[in-house]
Amino acid sequence: MTEFLETVKRTGAYRTPEGKYKPGRNGLITSIKANFAVLDVFFGAGFKARKGVFGWETWRQMSGSVFTKLERMGAHVDIEGFENIDSAKLPVVYVANHMSMLETMILPPLLLTFGKVGIVLKKSLLDVPIAGDAFRSKPIVALGRSNPREDLAAVLKEGEAILKSGVSLLIFPQGTRRAVFNPRQFNSIGVKLAERAGVPVVPIALRCDLIGVGKYTKDLGPVNLANPVRFACGPMLDVSENAKEAQRRCTDFILGKMKAWGMPVKEGVDE
């Protein structure tokens, strides 16, 4: 797993080698193993946080191990564009589309390879027994999502403080998970924060529908190994001169990748 993350750091890319792992089969056993791999990190991190040993490198290693576990089950991982992250220009605001709980677990270790990163997440995650301790031990902005104005104010105020401390921040501007990418639902909160804090914004396109929506909880569901895990990092964008143009470039980058990956998109259409 360390070799995997170091490859991303050194080259900015990674692709599961053909023939390295045996082809997997979809089914109940595979779904149980994949979901357990996520839960193992979710709660394991909480236990370590309670003991005071959940440091940055521990987080990176634990979450990064999910990649290797998924590959061994037969999943295909494809990562590109992370050479765009210039550690000398950190911190930044990362903005990404949102599809499942999976990316909240495995995107941070990729970003942690280049520098410290916090997350904007829903406040209810802090109330999850044990696992909530892990979230509270790291720089986060917790949103209630019942009052958009309060959430915006929290992101701008608390997010700026995190960035000023030298820690980057990951935001999912869509708020909720969406299988179909619509640029109009990708709000400009990340760009606004970057402009306020005087830092670049970096778009990240992702496909994390390998674990589907569950029957009893949407976080854990059936696994489809035919769905590759993909992450594509775009360029660092300066927002100081034209924030609207930076927002357009962010959405265009993600839209372009989703199209290239054959994923459903809905251009120029509101809900």
N, C-alpha and C positions, 0 to 999 in steps of 0.2 A: 504493500500500500504506500509506503514512503517513497518507493521508486516511482510509482504512478504520479504522486503529487510533485515530485522533483522533476519529472519529465515535463509536466505542465509548466512549472516554473522556468525550466531551461529553454523550452521550445515554444511555449504558449499553446501547445496543442497535444492531443492524445486521441488515439483510436484503438479500440480493442483489436489486438492482433488476430488475424484470421487463423483459426485452428488451435488457438492457445487453450481454449476451454471447450469442453464437449457441448454440443447443442442441447439446450434445455427443453423441457416440455411444460406447456401450460397445464394447470390443474390445481387441485386443492393443496397438495403438498408444497408446490412451488409458491403459491400465494401465501401460505402460512410462513414459509421460510423468509420470504421477502418482507412481509409485514413485521415479522419478529426482528429482522435485522434493523428496521427503523425504530421499533419500540425499544430494542436493546440499547441503542444510543440515546433515545429520548429519556429513558429513566436512568440509565447508567450515568449519564451526565449529571442528573439531579443528585444521585447518591454521592458522586465525587464533589459536587458543589457544596453539599452539606458537610463534607469532610475538609473543605477548604483546599482541595487539590484539583479543581477544575480550571486550569490555566489555559492560555491561548493555544499552546502546542498540544495539550491534551484534547481540546475541542477539535483542533484540526485533524489529529490522528483518529479520534473516535468517529467523527462524522465521515472522514475520508474512507474509512474501512468499509462503509456501505457500498461504495463503488465496486470494490474488489468482490464483496459478497454477491452483489448482483451479477457481476460478470461470470462468476463461478456457476451461477444458476443458469447461465445462457443468455444474459442480457448483453446488448451491444452499447458501448459508450463512445460518444463522438464529441470531442471538445476542440474548439478552434478560436483563434483571435485573441487569446489572452496575452500574447506578446504586446498588445496595445496598452497594457497596464504598465505605466512607468512609475516604479516605486518612489522615485525622486519627486514625483508630483503629487503624491498622496498627502492628505486624504482627499477622497472624492465621494460623490454621491452615485451609487450604482442604482439604476432603475431597470427592473425586469418584469416581464409578463408573469402571470401567476396561473398555474394549472393544478397543482396538488400540494400536499404536505411534503412530498418528496424533495422538492427543490429547497424548502426551508431547512432541510437536514443536510443536503449534499452540496448546495451552492456555497455556503460559508467556508468550507475547507478549501475550495478553490481560491476564493478571495483572500483567505488568511495566508495563503502561500506567498502573497505579495505584501501584505500588511494587515494590521488590526482592522476589524470591521464589526460594527454593531448592526442591529436590525430594527426596523419598524414592524411591530406585530400587534395582534389583537390582544387586548388586556386580559381576556378570559384565559389565555395560555398561562398566565401567572398563577392562576388558581388550580392548575392541574397538580395533583399531589406529587411530590418528589420532583417531577420534571420542571415545575415552576421555579424551583430553586436555581436550576441551571440558567434559566433566562434572566433571573434577577441578578445573577453574578456577573453579567456582561452588559456593556452599554446598549440600552434599548430605549425605544420610544413606544410605550404601550397605549393603544387607542381603544376607546370604548365603542366607536362606530355608531353611536346613537345620536351624536351631535357633530355634524361635519365641521362646523365652525370651530368648535373646541378641539377637534382632532387636528385641523389645519394649524391652529395656534400652537398646539403641543409639538407638532412636527417641526415647525419653524423655530420655536424657542429651544426645545430640548435637543432637536437635531443639530442646530447651530452650535450648541455647547459641546456636543459630542465631537463634531468636526473640528472645533477650535482646540480640542484636547489632542488632536492628531489622529483620531480614529475615523475611518471611513464609515459610511452608513448605507445599508442595503434597504431599498424601498420597493414594494410591489404596488405601483400606482393604481392598478385596477381594483385594489381593495379586496375583492373576493375572487375566488378561482373561476377561471373561464376557459372552456375548451376551445372556443372560437375567439380569435383575436380581432378586436375592433378598435382601431386607433382612437375613436371618439370616446371610448371608455378608459383610455389610458391617460389619466389626468396629469396636469403639469406640476404636481406638488414637489416632485423630485428636482425639477429644473428651478422652481421658485426657491427651494432650500439652497441649492447650489449657488444661485445668484446672490442670495442673502449672505451666505457664508464666504463667498468669494473663492469657490473651489470648482473644479471641472465636474461634469456629469458624464457617466459612462453607461451606455445602453447594453443590456444583455438579453439576448433572445434564448428561450429555453423550450425544450419539449420534455415534459416529465409525466406523460400519461401512461407510463409502464404499469403503475399501480392505479387502478381505477377507483371509482367511487363505490364505497361499501353500502351494503343493505342496511346495516344498523348504525354505522358511523361513516361519514363521507371521507374520513381520514385514511381508513384502512379498507381496502377492497381487493377484488380479483386482479391477478397479474397477467399481463399479455406480453410475453417475451418478444413478440414481433414489433413492439413499439420501442425504438431505440431511445436511449437517454442522450439528449443533445444539449450542449451549451455553446453559444457563440457570443463572444465579447466584441463589442464595437469600439470605435475610437474614443479617446478622451475629447470631450467637447467643451470649448470655452463658452460660457453663458453670459459673460460680462457685457458683450457688445449687442447681442441679439438673442434674448431668451426664447422668443417665439421660434426663431430659426433652429435653435438647439432642440426645442421640443419636437419640431417637425422631423429633424434628423434622427432623433431617438425613435420615434414611432415608425419612420420609414425604414430604419435598419431592422427593427423587429418584424415589421410587416414583410419585408423582403425575405428574411430568413424563414418565416413561417410558410411563405409561398414556396420557397425553394425546397422545403422539407415536405411539401404536400399536405400541410395542415390547413384546416378550414379558417378562412378569414371573412370578415364582413366590413368592407370598406364603405365609409361614408354613411353608415346606417345606424341610427339610434335604436335603443331598445323600445 
